[in-house]
Amino acid sequence: MRRLLAFALVLAMCSIAIPAFAQIIDQNQPSGPVYMAAFSQGDLAQSFMQTNANISGAGILLQAGIGTSDTVTISLWNLLPNQAGAVMLATASATGTAGEWVDVFWGLVPISPATTYYLVFTGNTTLGIAGDTANPYAFGQVYANPGYQSWPSFDYAFRTYFNDVTGIEDNSLSAIKALY
């Protein structure tokens, strides 16, 4: 009886392994020396290819000195929104401040690695996006202005995230039983 009570006490004090999600950067294009676009231009997007089989968020570098702070929305698409068959896979918003990164996160979205996807950016018309005109990101490009005009050698300063599922503790029932 004593041993059973001890086992019950240990079981009550230990947690069963619960998966935790670590947000890890997958794609990262941090170069932003150029004021690339104002949100007021409309139809702003960046194509990219994820390395991992999921995506859980994205970020954009806001241009310093353009606006102050406001809501920025980043949406994930399988195609540009103006193309036939385009589907929005995820969207989220956060408050961004000029000159800083603004990141948004959504639930884990399974995707195919090495396949082109699109981040679409909308926000307050006073804010702007930083980037680079020297083609620093080889796996995508900028789209801007009505109709998502193509700018093949331009890239916004952006990043994407994936979820890495890891166990917090290794206290499964069988591991606890092994102690007795």
C-alpha positions in Angstrom: 0.0 0.0 0.0 2.8 2.3 0.9 4.5 1.8 -2.4 1.3 2.5 -4.3 0.8 5.8 -2.4 4.4 6.8 -3.2 3.8 6.0 -6.9 0.6 8.0 -6.9 2.4 11.0 -5.3 5.2 10.9 -7.8 2.7 10.6 -10.7 0.7 13.6 -9.4 3.9 15.7 -9.1 5.2 14.8 -12.6 3.7 16.1 -15.8 3.2 14.0 -18.9 5.3 15.1 -21.8 3.6 18.1 -23.5 4.9 19.3 -26.8 6.2 22.9 -26.8 6.5 24.8 -30.0 9.6 26.8 -30.6 9.4 29.5 -33.2 12.5 29.3 -35.3 13.5 31.4 -38.3 13.5 29.5 -41.5 14.1 32.1 -44.2 15.9 35.3 -43.4 16.6 38.3 -45.7 17.7 41.0 -43.2 19.2 43.5 -45.6 17.2 46.8 -45.6 19.3 49.7 -46.7 16.6 51.0 -49.2 13.1 52.4 -48.7 11.4 49.8 -50.9 7.6 50.5 -50.7 4.9 52.5 -48.9 1.9 50.5 -47.8 -0.2 53.0 -49.7 1.2 51.6 -53.0 -0.9 48.5 -52.5 -0.4 44.9 -53.7 2.8 44.4 -51.8 4.2 40.8 -51.7 7.4 38.8 -51.4 7.9 35.4 -52.8 10.0 32.8 -50.9 10.7 29.1 -50.5 10.6 27.6 -47.1 13.2 24.9 -46.1 11.0 23.2 -43.5 7.6 21.5 -44.0 5.6 24.1 -42.0 5.4 27.8 -41.5 4.1 29.5 -38.4 4.7 33.2 -38.9 6.6 35.9 -40.7 8.1 39.3 -40.2 9.0 42.4 -42.2 11.4 45.3 -41.5 9.6 48.6 -41.4 11.4 51.6 -42.9 12.8 54.0 -40.3 11.5 57.6 -40.4 8.3 56.7 -42.3 5.3 56.9 -40.0 5.3 56.0 -36.4 3.4 52.8 -35.4 0.3 51.0 -36.4 -1.2 47.6 -37.3 0.6 45.6 -40.0 -1.0 42.4 -41.5 1.0 39.6 -43.1 -0.8 36.9 -45.0 0.5 33.7 -46.5 -0.7 32.7 -50.0 -0.1 29.8 -52.3 -0.1 32.1 -55.3 -0.3 35.9 -55.7 -3.8 37.0 -54.7 -4.7 38.1 -58.2 -3.9 34.7 -59.8 -6.5 32.0 -60.5 -6.6 29.4 -57.8 -4.9 31.7 -55.2 -5.7 30.7 -51.6 -4.9 32.5 -48.4 -3.3 29.9 -46.1 -2.9 32.1 -43.0 -3.0 35.7 -41.8 -2.2 37.6 -38.7 -1.7 41.2 -37.5 0.6 43.0 -35.0 1.5 46.5 -34.1 4.6 47.6 -35.9 6.9 50.5 -35.3 8.9 52.4 -37.9 12.5 51.3 -38.1 11.8 47.9 -36.3 10.9 44.4 -37.3 7.2 43.4 -36.9 6.6 39.7 -36.6 3.2 37.9 -36.7 2.4 34.3 -35.8 -0.4 32.0 -36.8 -1.0 28.3 -36.2 1.3 25.8 -37.8 0.6 25.6 -41.5 1.9 22.5 -43.3 3.6 23.4 -46.6 5.8 21.8 -49.2 9.5 22.7 -48.8 11.3 24.3 -51.8 7.9 25.5 -53.2 7.2 29.1 -53.9 4.8 30.8 -51.5 3.9 34.5 -51.1 3.8 36.8 -48.1 1.3 39.7 -48.7 1.8 42.9 -46.6 -0.9 45.4 -45.7 -0.9 48.2 -43.1 -1.3 51.8 -42.3 -0.7 53.9 -45.3 1.9 56.0 -43.4 4.3 53.1 -42.8 6.8 51.7 -45.3 8.9 48.6 -45.9 12.7 48.4 -46.0 14.6 46.1 -48.4 17.3 45.8 -50.9 17.6 46.3 -54.7 20.7 44.1 -55.2 18.8 40.8 -55.2 20.1 39.5 -51.8 17.5 36.7 -51.6 17.9 34.1 -54.4 14.6 32.3 -53.8 12.1 35.0 -54.4 11.4 38.6 -55.3 9.3 41.7 -54.6 5.8 42.4 -56.1 4.4 45.9 -55.7 1.8 48.3 -57.0 -1.7 47.5 -58.4 -1.7 44.1 -60.1 1.4 42.8 -58.2 4.0 44.1 -60.6 7.2 42.0 -60.6 10.5 43.4 -59.4 12.9 40.3 -59.9 16.1 41.8 -58.4 14.4 43.5 -55.4 13.7 41.9 -52.0 12.0 43.2 -48.9 13.7 42.7 -45.6 11.7 39.7 -44.4 11.8 36.5 -42.4 9.7 33.4 -42.0 9.3 31.1 -39.0 8.6 27.4 -38.6 7.5 25.4 -35.5 9.9 22.9 -34.1 8.0 20.5 -31.8 10.0 19.4 -28.8 9.0 17.7 -25.6 9.2 19.8 -22.4 9.8 16.8 -20.1 10.4 13.1 -20.5 8.1 12.1 -17.7 5.8 9.6 -19.5 4.0 7.0 -17.4 6.4 4.3 -18.4 9.4 6.5 -17.4 7.8 7.1 -14.0 7.1 3.4 -13.6 10.7 2.6 -14.3 11.7 4.5 -11.2 9.9 1.8 -9.0 
